[in-house]
Amino acid sequence: MRQLLILILAVISLQACNKSPEKKIVEIKGIDPSLRPGDNFFRYANGIWYDSAQIPSNQAGVGAYMFMNFPQRMRLLGILDSISKGDFPKGSVEQKVGDFYASGMDTAAINKLGYEPIKPIFAEIDAISDIPSLMKYVANAAKVYNNSIIGFRVSPDDKNSSMNIASVHQTGIGLPERGYYFKLDSSTTTIQQAYKTYLTALFKLTGSPSAEAVMNTEMVYDIEKQIARSHRTRVELRDVKANYNKLAVTELEKMHPNIAWPTLLVNLGAQTDSIDVGQPAYYEKLNELLSTIPVSDWKVYLKAQSLTNFADYLSQPFVDASFEYSKILTGQSVQKSRGEIITSAVDRNLGDALAQLYVKQYFPEEAKKRMLVLVNNVQKAYAKRIDNLEWMSDSTKIKAKEKLAAITKKIGYPDKWKDYSSVEVNRDTYFENIMSALADRYQRQIDKLGKPVDKAEWFTTPPTVTAYNNPSANQIVFPAGILQPPYFDNEADDALNYGGIGFVIGHEFTHTFDDQGAQFDKEGNVKNWWTEVDYTKFKSKTKQVIDLYSTFTVLDSMHVNGAMTVGENTADIAGIAVAYDAFKMTEQGQDTTKVGGFTPDQRFFLSVARVWKVKMKDEFLHLWLHNNSHSPPMWRVNGPLMNTTPFYEAFSVTPEDKMYLPESERITIW
C-alpha cells in the first residue's frame, strides 16, 4: 500500500512538473528562408537580422550575449540619472551611487584637474631608491588595485575549498597576452604600435618631451617583453594542477630574495605562512629582472602602469588616449557616451548597491520562481543522461551524480548585499571616490584571508548579462541581467525558454564536468573522483572536441583555437543536449503541434540560435579569437548542433548539407 501511494504521488508530481500554463505566442523573426538550415543554421536563423543589423559606432558589436549589456547599461543609466538628482541621506545606497555617478559626470571639474590626481603616485615612484623601496611601493599600490608586477589575490584553496588562501599569478604586461609581443603578422604589429603610441601619449600628457616620451615607451615595452617570455599561454593556463603550487613563504624567500616575500606580505597586509604560486616561472623571472633592470628603468615602468591603470579616471585627453588604443583592439570607432562610461564605473565599484535599485525595478520574483523550475528540470535531465552514458562505469556515474546533486543554484541576485559603508563618496571628488572604492574592495579581500570561504558571495553584478560556474564552490549562477529575452521570457512557451536559458543552464551545469571542472570533487576540491579508465575515455572525448573546433574557420584563414576553447565548447555540446532532454519532459516537448509555423523541436533549436545572435567588428572578432575561451557566436550555434542528432531530425539535415556529420562522428560526452 505504501509503495502504491508513493507511485501515485510521483505521477502527480511529474504531471505537475511537466504541465505548462498557457503561454503567449512569441513570433520568431529574422529567418533567412533562402538558406538550408543544415548548411549554416546560425545564418539561417539570424541571416536577415545579421545582414541588416548596424553596429552602433560607440560599440564593438550588437545583438545578444555580451552586447545585451549595452541596453542594460542604458537601464542603469536611467536609474542613476534619476537618483543623482535627488537628495538622499548620507551613506544611503541612493546617495552613494547617485553622488558617485554625479562626480564622474562632472567633466568640467575632472578636466580642470588634468593629471593632478596621480601626482602623489608619481611622487611615491620618484622616491624609490632601491629594490626594497620599489617592492614596498608595489605592495602599497596594490592596495588600490594599481597592480604592476605582483598579481596578488585571496581565493579558495584548490585542495581545501572551504578555506581562503593567498595566491599570486602572472601579470606585468600591457598587451592582452604574451603572444602579442612576439607575433609578426600585420594585425598584431598594428596593435603593438597602437599600444606604444598610447604609452607615448600618456607620458607626453604628464609633461615628458616627445623624444623622452618615445624613449620611455621603448623602455617600458622592452621590460614587458622580457616579462612576457615567462608567461604561460592561455591554453597552458587551463591546466588546473599545473597552476596550483602552494609553497611556504620561507621557501619562497630563499627562491626569490629580491622579491622578499615576508616583507612584501607585511606591506600587503596579508598574514600567511604559505602562498599558492600559480605560475612559478613568472616569479622566477621577476626575481631575476629586479636585479638586472636598473631601478631607474623600473620607475619609468611603474609610472606607465599607473597611467594605464587610471587613465580612464583622469581628464579627457587621457580618456581619449586610452580610447585611441582600444579602438584598434575592438574596432569601435566612437567613444561611448560619458553616461555609459560612468554607469559602468558605478557598476564596477558599487555594483551591489546599484543592483538593489535595478532588481526593484526590473526583476520580478515570478521570474526567479520560473527560473528555478527550469534549473531543477535541467538538473533532473542531466542525472538521467549520466545514467545512460555508455562510456562511463557505474562507480564513476555514482560520483558524478553526487556531484551534480550537490551543486548550489543561485538565481537573480544574492541573499546578502555587499556593504559599502567604508566607501567615502562625494559629488565633487570622482578620482577619490574611485580610490576609496578600490581600497574597500582590497580590504574586503584581505579580510577573507585564512578564513572560511563565504559560498554565498557573488562574483558578478546582478544586472550583468552573463552566467557562470564556480568549480571551487560547486555552484552555478544566473544573474537577473540574463533573465530576459531572448534567453528567458516568463510568458513564452517552453520551447523558447528551454532552447534559450535552458541551453545556458545546461552549459553551466556542464562546466562542472568539463576539462577543468571535472578535476574538482563535489566539495570543490581538486581531487580525483574518477576511475583511471573512465578519465582516459573522458580525455579522449575532449580531444575530439578540440580537433573538431580547430577545423572551424573564422575571418578568412583564422581558425578557432580548439585547445583554448575546449571547456566552453564541451559545455555548449552537452548544454544543448541536456536542455533538449529537459524540454522533452514538458507538455509542449511531447507534442508536435506547430506554433508560429514551426514544430516545438524547431522552435527549441531556433531559440538556441537566437541567444547567440551577435554581429561584431572584425577587429573585435580578431581579439576574441586570441583571448576568449568561448568560440565565436556562429560556432556556438553550428558547432554543438552538428553533434545533436535531434537537430538533424527537426530540420531534415542530410549528408548533402554542410553541417552534416555521420552519426558515428557526432560527439557525445555528457
Secondary structure, DSSP 4 states (H G I P E B T S, - for coil): -HHHHHHHHHHHHHHHHH-------PPP----TTS-TTT-HHHHHHHHHHHH----TTSSEEESGGGGHHHHHHHHHHHHHHHTTS---TTSHHHHHHHHHHHHH-HHHHHHHTTGGGHHHHHHHHT--SHHHHHHHHHHHHTTT--SS-EEEEEEETTEEEEEEEEEE----SSSSGGGGT--SHHHHHHHHHHHHHHHHHHHHTT--HHHHHHHHHHHHHHHHHHHTTPPPTTGGG-TTTT--EEEHHHHHHH-TTT-HHHHHHHHT---SEEEES-HHHHHHHHHHHHHS-HHHHHHHHHHHHHHHHGGGS-HHHHHHHHHHHHHHH---SPPPHHHHHHHHHHHHSHHHHHHHHHHHH--HHHHHHHHHHHHHHHHHHHHHHHH-SSS-HHHHHHHHHHHHT-EEEEES-SSPPP-TT----TT-HHHHHHHHHHHHHHHHHTTTTSB--TT--SS-TTSS--EEETTTTEEEEEGGGSSTTT--TTS-HHHHHHTHHHHHHHHHHHTTSTTGGGB-TTS-B---S-HHHHHHHHHHHHHHHHHHTT-EETTTEE--TTTSHHHHHHHHHHHHHHHHHHTTSTTTT----BTTB-HHHHHHHHHHHTT-EEE-HHHHHHHHHH-SSPPHHHHHHHHHHT-HHHHHHTT--TTSTT---GGGS----
